[in-house]
Amino acid sequence: MFGLAILFGSVVGFALGMTGGGGGVIAVPMLVYGLAIAPRDAVGVSLAAVGGTALFGTIPRLIQGEVELRTGLLFAVAGMMGAPLGTYLSTRIPEQLLLVLFAMLMLLVATRMWMKARKSESACGACPTQAAPGTDRSACQRDADGKLKLNSRCARLLILVGLATGVLSGMFGVGGGFVIVPALVLFSGMTIHRAVGTSLLVIVMVSVSGVTSHVLSGNEVSLTLTLQFLLGGFVGMWLGGLVAQQLKGPTLQKTFSIAVVLIACFVLFKSAIS
């Protein structure tokens, strides 16, 4: 079990380093089906391991200027508020149904990301700049330098999406990156590589809230298993970051989508035969 936990942690870290998300999406099935951890217990370990690994990846990206702090903090604060609600909801839903809902959400996110990658080679997002006045009805816009114009409509949108991310984090035991990255690309117009770095910052903060609410709800988090996951996660994060630097935006988005679809199908299959 010791070796498997480290191996699984490295896979989680690789996913986070390459795509800025998918860590919890991968961690929960691995814990449940690979290490025979109960789904609800897997939630706490996943949140703690993904959050710690994301912190390891956030620091160098902050130094390199690949994190959009203002947008990330807005997302994170909203997400931290939503996480306790997600934790509460998870206790009211049967574990088998929780896994099925988790898989369905994964398929939806993967589909949106794939469609977005096909529409734009530059992965510029759903919120164009103001280069074409009168045609942009999106809530969020960027100026000619690519800086987000955080008006009230845009702020409200990002807060709502952040809250939803927090709820999903607490409910499914994920850092939320598989929702954060698409949301940043689709709603704030952020490029995929910058969204990856910003997502890691959000994951750290949302995971802290998620773990706290998980523990306060009377659930335990295995410190030994979490540390083993983190050990592998640090190595995987480093390798994933190196690979991500070599991939173009649309390719990275498609890779993210394919990985999420495969895991969702696996979760649905295991749920069906259980």
N, C-alpha and C positions, 0 to 999 in steps of 0.2 A: 504493500500500500504506500510505503514511503516513496519508492521510486516512481510509482504511478502519479502520485500527487505532484511531484516536481515536474514530471513530464507534462501533465495536464496544465500545470501552471505556466510552463513555457509556451504552450500553444495559446493560452489565454493572452499572455504578454505579447506574443507575436501578432495576434489579431489586433490588439490595442495599438501597438506600435505602427502597424501598417495602415490601419483604417481609422483609428481614433474611436473605435467602437467594436461591438461584437464580443467583448471580453465576457460579460455576464451571459450573453446569449450562448456562448460556448461553455462557460463554467458550470452553469446549472445542470445541463444534460450530463456533463462529465461527472459531476458529483453524484447525481442521482443514479445514473446507469453504469458509470465506471467504478465508483467507489461505494455504491449501495448506501448513499446518504439519503435520509428522508427529505422530500422536497422542501418542507418548511425549514429544516435545519440547513439545507443547501443554500437557502436565501441569504442567511447571515454570513456564511463563509464566503459566498460569492461576492457580496457587497464589500466585505473587508478586504479580500484579496484583490479584487478589481480596483478598488479605491487606492490601495497601497501601491499597486503596480502603475496605475495612472500617474500617481504623484512622482514616481521615479522618471516617467517620461515627460512630465510637464516642465520640470526645471530646465533642462537644456533647451526646450522649445521657447520658453520664456526669454532665456538669454539671447537666442537667435532671432527674437522678434516675430515668431510664428504663432503667437497667441494674441487674439483680439480681446484685450482685457475687459473693456467696457461691456461688450456684448456678452462675453463669457460670464462675467459677474452677475449681470442681469438675469441670464438664464439660470445660473447656479442658485441665486437667492430664491427665485420662484420655485425651482426644483426642490430645494430643501424644505420649503413650505408644503409641497405636495407629497413628499416621501412618507410622512406619518400616516396620511390618509390611505396611501397605497398599502402600507403595512396592516392597517386595520381591515381593509377590504380583503386582504389575502387570508385573514383568519376566518372570514365568513364564506369563503368559496372552497368547495371540495378540492383536494389536491389534484385529482385526475383532471377535473375541469380546468383547474389553474394552468396545467401544462398544455392542454389543448388550446386555451385562449392565448397562451404565450406563443405557441407555434403559429396560430392564425395571424397574430400581430406581426410576427417575423416575416411572414409571406407578404403581407401588405407593404411593409417598409421596403423589402427587397424589390418588389415590383416598381414602386415609386422611384427608387434610386436607379434602377435599370433604365426606366423610361427617360429619366432626366439625363443620364449619361449619353443616350442616343440622340437627344435633342440638341445637345450643345457640346462641341469639341472642347471648348474652354471651361466647361462646367461653371459658368458664371452665375448660375442661380436663377431663381424665379423673379428676382427683384432687380430690374435693370437700372442703369444710371439714368440721369435726366438728359441724356443725349438726344432723346426724341420727345420733346415736351408734348403733352396732350395725349400720348399713347400709353403712358404708364399709369395704371390704376392700382398698382400694388401698394401695400401699406409701407413697405420699406424700400428706400432708395439709396443709392450711393452716388457720390460726386465724381468728378472726372478723375480724381486721384484714388478712387476706390474706397474712400472712407464712408462708413455708414452714417446716414443722416437720421439720427435717432429722434424723430418727432414723436408726438403723443400716440399716433395711430400705430407706428412701428413698435414703440415700447409696449403698448397694450398687447399686440400680437405676440411679441417675444415672451412676455410674461405668461400669457395663456399657454403657449407651447411649452415653456419651462415648467409650469405647474403640472401639465400633463406628463411631462418627462419624469418629474418627481413621483407622481402617483404610480407610473409604470415601474419605476425603480424600486419603490417600496413593495409593490405587489408581486413582482416577478424576480426580485433579487438581482437586478442588473444595474450597472452603473448608469445606463441610459444612453450610452454612446451610439448604439444602433438607431436611436431615435434622434439624438442631438445632432449628429453629423448631417443626416438628410435635412433636418429642420434648419440648420444653419445655412446649408446650400440652397434649399428651396425657398426659405422665407426671408433670409437676410442678405442673399446675394453673395455670400462668402465663397471663395474658391475652395475646392475640396482639400487641398493641402493645408490651408490655413484653418479650415474647419476641423481637421484632425487635431491640430495643436490646441485649439480653443475647447474642443470637446473633452480633451483630457483634463483640463482645468475644471470644467463643470463636473465631470465624473468624480473627481476627488471630493469636491464639496458636497455633492448630492449623496455620495456613498457614506460620508461621515454622518449625515442626517439619517440615512437609511439604517445604518448599523445601530445608531443611538436609539431610534424608535423601535428597532427589532429587539434590542436587549431590554428596553423599558417595557416591552409588551410581554416579557417573561420568557423569551426565547434565549437559547444559549448559542454562543459562537465558539467553535473549537479553535483555540489558539494554536495548537500544534499543527492542525491541518492547514490553517490559514498561513502560517509561517512557511510551510512546505510549498504551498502554492505561490507565495511571494518569491521564494528563492528561484523557482523556475521562471516566474513571471518577469523578473528583472532581466534575465538572459534573453527571453523571448522578446521583450520590449525593445531591447537594443538591436536585435536582428531585424525585427519588423520595421523599425525606423530606417535602417539602411536600405531595405527593399523598397519602401515607400518613396524614397528619394529618387529611385530609378524609374518610377512609373508615372505616366501622364495622368492628368485628372480623370478623364472618362474611363481609362483602364482601371484605375484604382476603385472608382465607383462600381464598375461591373464586377470586379473581383470581390468587393464587399458584398454585393447582391447575391452572387453565386454561393458564397460561403454561408450566408444566412438562409438561403433556400434549402441547401443540403441539410443543415442542422434542423430546420423546421420540419422537413419531411421525416427525418429520423425520429424526432420527438413525437410526431403524429403516429408513426408506425409503432413505436414502443407503447404509446398510450392505447392504441387499438388492440394490441395483443395482450395487454396486461389484464 
